[in-house]
């Protein structure tokens, strides 16, 4: 499972769901986020560079940031 470890942009290496900490790829992270009603941080990092003002990782947070980025 080297590929998920290479492409993972999450900086939280202490998170037990981070692909760097197990051999199940992105599955555990995605499952955790779906249960929490959130989007994995890699989506934010891919589409939107680091935002120090980010308040959360919910679907609404992602939509808000995309809309703000698209209509600046």
Backbone as CSV, one residue per row, in Angstrom:
resi,resn,N_x,N_y,N_z,CA_x,CA_y,CA_z,C_x,C_y,C_z
1,UNK,0.829,-1.203,0.000,0.000,0.000,0.000,0.864,1.254,0.000
2,UNK,1.868,1.297,-0.775,2.761,2.448,-0.786,2.106,3.675,-1.400
3,UNK,1.263,3.518,-2.411,0.671,4.663,-3.091,-0.129,5.572,-2.165
4,UNK,-1.087,5.077,-1.345,-1.805,5.991,-0.455,-0.881,6.741,0.489
5,UNK,0.168,6.104,0.930,1.106,6.779,1.820,1.810,7.915,1.099
6,UNK,2.099,7.731,-0.184,2.786,8.759,-0.964,1.875,9.924,-1.309
7,UNK,0.593,9.651,-1.583,-0.303,10.726,-2.020,-1.042,11.406,-0.878
8,UNK,-0.985,10.838,0.308,-1.709,11.423,1.432,-1.102,12.777,1.791
9,UNK,-1.941,13.805,1.804,-1.468,15.161,2.106,-1.802,15.587,3.531
10,UNK,-2.368,14.691,4.303,-2.712,15.025,5.679,-1.437,15.156,6.504
11,UNK,-1.322,16.235,7.211,-0.144,16.463,8.033,-0.226,15.836,9.409
12,UNK,-1.372,15.257,9.745,-1.555,14.673,11.071,-1.085,13.221,11.066
13,UNK,0.220,13.032,11.199,0.798,11.690,11.179,0.522,10.914,12.453
14,UNK,0.000,11.565,13.479,-0.341,10.864,14.717,-1.745,10.266,14.663
15,UNK,-2.530,10.662,13.674,-3.887,10.133,13.528,-3.813,8.644,13.201
16,UNK,-4.544,7.815,13.943,-4.487,6.377,13.682,-5.070,5.990,12.326
17,UNK,-5.831,6.896,11.700,-6.456,6.606,10.412,-5.584,7.027,9.229
18,UNK,-4.489,7.724,9.482,-3.589,8.160,8.425,-2.955,6.932,7.770
19,UNK,-2.934,6.867,6.435,-2.362,5.703,5.744,-0.922,5.393,6.124
20,UNK,-0.211,6.353,6.673,1.171,6.102,7.097,1.228,5.202,8.327
21,UNK,0.083,5.015,8.999,0.075,4.278,10.266,-0.541,2.888,10.204
22,UNK,-0.867,2.415,9.012,-1.442,1.074,8.864,-1.323,0.645,7.407
23,UNK,-1.830,-0.526,7.085,-1.698,-1.035,5.720,-3.043,-1.116,4.988
24,UNK,-4.015,-0.287,5.381,-5.341,-0.340,4.766,-5.617,0.848,3.842
25,UNK,-4.584,1.557,3.452,-4.757,2.666,2.523,-5.622,3.772,3.105
26,UNK,-6.447,4.358,2.279,-7.289,5.492,2.680,-8.611,5.068,3.321
27,UNK,-8.898,3.783,3.310,-10.201,3.285,3.763,-10.570,3.750,5.167
28,UNK,-9.684,3.610,6.126,-10.012,3.971,7.507,-10.298,5.465,7.644
29,UNK,-9.534,6.282,6.951,-9.739,7.730,6.990,-11.097,8.090,6.384
30,UNK,-11.397,7.519,5.247,-12.666,7.816,4.577,-13.839,7.354,5.434
31,UNK,-13.754,6.166,6.015,-14.824,5.674,6.886,-15.048,6.620,8.062
32,UNK,-13.958,7.066,8.698,-14.061,7.970,9.845,-14.743,9.276,9.423
33,UNK,-14.333,9.816,8.286,-14.908,11.073,7.826,-16.373,10.931,7.436
34,UNK,-16.734,9.856,6.790,-18.141,9.644,6.430,-19.017,9.577,7.673
35,UNK,-18.548,8.868,8.693,-19.310,8.775,9.942,-19.461,10.133,10.618
36,UNK,-18.447,10.987,10.483,-18.463,12.303,11.123,-19.124,13.380,10.264
37,UNK,-19.544,13.021,9.045,-20.136,14.014,8.146,-19.099,15.008,7.648
38,UNK,-17.883,14.520,7.463,-16.793,15.383,7.033,-16.182,14.878,5.727
39,UNK,-15.335,15.725,5.162,-14.591,15.397,3.960,-13.126,15.268,4.369
40,UNK,-12.426,14.238,3.893,-11.017,14.094,4.251,-10.212,15.348,3.892
41,UNK,-9.217,15.630,4.699,-8.431,16.848,4.493,-7.735,16.872,3.143
42,UNK,-7.474,15.708,2.548,-6.807,15.680,1.243,-7.639,16.382,0.169
43,UNK,-8.966,16.364,0.291,-9.801,17.082,-0.666,-9.574,18.579,-0.535
44,UNK,-9.524,19.057,0.698,-9.254,20.473,0.933,-7.871,20.838,0.401
45,UNK,-6.876,20.009,0.702,-5.503,20.304,0.305,-5.327,20.276,-1.200
46,UNK,-6.032,19.388,-1.893,-5.899,19.279,-3.347,-6.533,20.473,-4.041
47,UNK,-7.736,20.810,-3.652,-8.466,21.875,-4.331,-8.122,23.248,-3.776
48,UNK,-7.947,23.313,-2.483,-7.709,24.589,-1.815,-6.423,24.510,-1.006
49,UNK,-5.438,25.312,-1.326,-4.205,25.289,-0.534,-4.514,25.565,0.940
50,UNK,-3.553,25.324,1.762,-3.747,25.516,3.208,-4.446,26.833,3.512
51,UNK,-5.455,26.740,4.315,-6.221,27.906,4.730,-6.118,28.006,6.246
52,UNK,-5.330,28.935,6.752,-5.174,29.035,8.206,-6.461,29.419,8.926
53,UNK,-7.452,29.926,8.191,-8.718,30.325,8.798,-9.759,29.212,8.781
54,UNK,-9.388,28.030,8.287,-10.344,26.916,8.179,-10.882,26.579,9.563
55,UNK,-12.195,26.442,9.633,-12.816,26.153,10.926,-13.262,24.703,11.048
56,UNK,-13.346,23.996,9.945,-13.785,22.614,10.011,-13.649,21.910,8.684
57,UNK,-14.074,20.663,8.668,-13.952,19.827,7.485,-15.298,19.235,7.053
58,UNK,-16.390,19.901,7.396,-17.703,19.395,7.010,-17.946,19.646,5.521
59,UNK,-18.998,19.042,5.002,-19.386,19.265,3.607,-19.644,20.753,3.372
60,UNK,-20.293,21.395,4.327,-20.607,22.822,4.209,-19.324,23.651,4.210
61,UNK,-18.367,23.297,5.059,-17.089,24.006,5.080,-16.401,23.913,3.722
62,UNK,-16.407,22.713,3.134,-15.773,22.524,1.835,-16.502,23.337,0.762
63,UNK,-17.816,23.256,0.756,-18.593,24.003,-0.232,-18.355,25.507,-0.104
64,UNK,-18.312,25.986,1.123,-18.077,27.413,1.360,-16.717,27.832,0.795
65,UNK,-15.694,27.044,1.080,-14.348,27.390,0.606,-14.265,27.328,-0.916
66,UNK,-14.910,26.336,-1.515,-14.901,26.250,-2.982,-15.592,27.464,-3.575
67,UNK,-16.742,27.825,-3.035,-17.474,28.983,-3.556,-16.654,30.266,-3.392
68,UNK,-16.011,30.411,-2.263,-15.202,31.618,-2.043,-14.032,31.657,-3.004
69,UNK,-13.407,30.504,-3.260,-12.265,30.454,-4.166,-12.682,30.731,-5.607
70,UNK,-13.846,30.218,-5.988,-14.323,30.373,-7.362,-14.815,31.786,-7.665
71,UNK,-15.312,32.482,-6.655,-15.940,33.782,-6.892,-15.193,34.916,-6.216
72,UNK,-13.875,34.819,-6.128,-13.062,35.914,-5.574,-12.963,37.028,-6.588
